[in-house]
Amino acid sequence: MKVSRIAHEKKTVELMIRLYCRKKEKNKILCTDCEELLRYAHARLDRCPFGEKKGACKECTVHCYKPVLRERMRQVMRFSGPRMLFYAPWQTIRHLLNL
C-alpha cells in the first residue's frame, strides 16, 4: 500500500520537530511552541494547493506559512535536517530523494 505524499511529509515534519524539541530545547515531551508548530504544519500540508504533486515548501511559489512560523520551521529544519540521518535514516533518504 502506497503512503500519500502528504502523509509522508507530515511524518517527516513531525520527526524533525520532535527531534528539535528533544535535542535542541532539551524537552522530554513536545513543548507548547513545538506542538503549535506541528499542528500548524499539518494544517498547511492538508491545505496545500498542489496536493500530491507538491514539491519542497522552500521552493514553492505559494508561501502559505506565516512569516514568523516559516522562520521557526526553518530553524527546526536547519537543526534537525543533518541529524535525521542518525535518528531516522530511511525516512531521511526517502525525503532527500523526494520519493
C-alpha positions, 0 to 999 in steps of 0.5 A: 500500500502506497503512503500519500505524499502528504502523509509522508511529509507530515511524518517527516515534519513531525520527526524533525520537530520532535527531534528539535524539541528533544535535542535542541530545547532539551524537552522530554515531551513536545513543548507548547511552541513545538506542538503549535508548530506541528499542528500548524504544519499539518494544517498547511500540508492538508491545505496545500494547493498542489496536493500530491504533486507538491514539491519542497515548501522552500521552493514553492511559489505559494508561501502559505506559512506565516512569516514568523512560523516559516522562520521557526520551521526553518530553524527546526529544519536547519537543526534537525535536517543533518541529524535525521540521518542518525535518528531516522535514516530511511525516512531521511533518504526517502525525503532527500530523494523526494520519493 
